[in-house]
Every structure is written in C-alpha cells, then in structure tokens.
Amino acid sequence: MNILVTGATGFVGHHLVPHLLERGHSLLVVARDEQRARALPWFRQVHFDRCDIHAPVDDPFERFGRPDAMIHLAWPDLPNYKDSFHIDSTLPAQCRFLQALLEGGLPHLLVAGTCFEYGMQSGCLSEAQPAQPANAYAQAKDALRRFLESLRARHGFTLQWARLFYMYGEGQNPNSLLAQLDRAIDEHEPVFNMSGGEQLRDYLPVAEAARRLALLVEHPACAGITNICSGNPVSVLDLVRQHILRRGADIRLNRGYYPYPDHEPMAFWGDPAKFEKAIAA
C-alpha cells in the first residue's frame, strides 16, 4: 500500500514509519523540516516532500502521488493544551488541507485523535461514549473529527479516528513526566518533585502505540473512532516507581509538590476491545 504520512518526524511518527516499512508499505513522508527528517534512520527508505501543510497546497492528492491511504499525525505546538491557537489557527488550516486531499480523491484517511476528547469523564472510556472535550486542543480535535465525518457523508472515503492515550518512550517531550525523571536521575538529583501520584492513567510505550496504528491502517473495516490504549489503569506513582527500578536509580520522591492537573479527571483509561476484535478478525 502507498501511504502518505504527516507528522512523521514527531514523537509517534518517527516510531510509526519503521513499522510501516517492515510491513512492506511504500511511504511518502511530508514534513516542514527536511534536516530533522534526514537525521532519522529511515529517511533513505521513504520518499520525502518538504511541505508546510498549513500553507495552501495546490491539488495535494496529485502532488503526493495519489496515495492509497494517509496517516495524519501532524499537529503543532503541543502540549499547550489550553491555548486558543488550536481552535483559531490550527483547526482551520487542518480542515483546509484535509478537505483538499479528500475532494481530490483520497480514499482512506487515518487521523490521530486524543483521549482528551472524552473530557472529564472518569473510569473506563469506550468509543460509544460522547465526546465532551474540556480544553482547546481537544475541542479542536473533536471539531476536526466532526468536520471529516460531514465530508465522508459526501465523498464516501474510509475514515479512521485513532484516539491515542498516554505514551512514553524515546523522543517524548522533554517536559513530560518520565523525561523529567530521567533528567533528574542522570543529574544525580537526590529528590524528584511530583504530584501526589494517585491519578490512574492508561499508558502505552510509544513503539507499541505506533505498531497499533500500523495495524489499524491495514484494517479499514475498523472505521470511525478507535481507542489506542492498553486498557490497564496504572497510577502515576506506580509508573514512576517502576521506571526508577528499571533505571536502577536511588532517588527520593517528593509527592504532592505539584497540584493535580485540572484538565483531566483523576481516574480514566481506555477500552481497547474494538481494536483487539478488529485485529483478531
């Protein structure tokens, strides 16, 4: 399958590309920063197009070689979840770019969504539950999904919306929890400041999340919203303690130093049943 990938140089994308290549797909990677793409080990195994997808692109479906499918990961300026630019700037640019591709003839689109679309709902979250986005990033993502669904009613393409839960691993944001913990361990800090750690979250290694996206695009019958998650609630405290054990580190945890975030509930995780059933079929 010929697959167009946006956001391939990002956290998830640079793990996804090797999985797609290993599965025999031909890839066209689109990114603004060619130098960053060239530094990645898979660069010479893909076709590359330096392009800012938020600028007007003439007939993108033809420009990108009429791909069989597209995996759309690109979304700038994260993790500033509350900033209005997600709605004011990013959303209209994404709508314009994807609409041009779909009206040009793109038959299959997989887009990375976010578990934040569920908003402040607690417990085990399934795809059947309504979206209740509570921050600007999630509101923009949900609006994009609804826009694409309206286009699908007119153009009949396959739409897969992959709601990503929490991920960790190589390339994670330097301000993310485990990246900060690694930095404290590497710098031989005696204490690591954190929240109380009682939040329950759904974590996947980013390489596993990428593997699941590669499988999902090969199963177009699994359309609509699909959770990309473990289904196993883990406390932040347990995650931190497990990571310290893996590192063989000796560092004291200063729990309660930071308040709990106000943009997410205390306990939520995903239901992976839809994905697991589709892949097993």
Buried (B, 14 or more C-beta within 10 A) or exposed (E): BBBBBBBBBBBBBBBBBBBBBEBEBBBBBBBBEBEBBEEBEBBEEBEBBEBBBBEEBEEBBEBBEEBBBBBBBBBBEEEEBEBEBBBEBBBBBBBBBBBBBBBBEBBBBBBBBBBBBBBBBEEBBBBEBEBBBBBBBBBBBBBBBEBBEEBBEEBEBBBBBBBBBBBBBEBBEEEBBBBBBBEBBEEEBEEBEBBBBEBBBBBBBBBBBBBBBBBBBBBBEBBEBBBBBBBEBBBBBBBBEEBBEEBEBEBEBEBEEEEBEEBBBEBBBBBBEBBEEBBEE
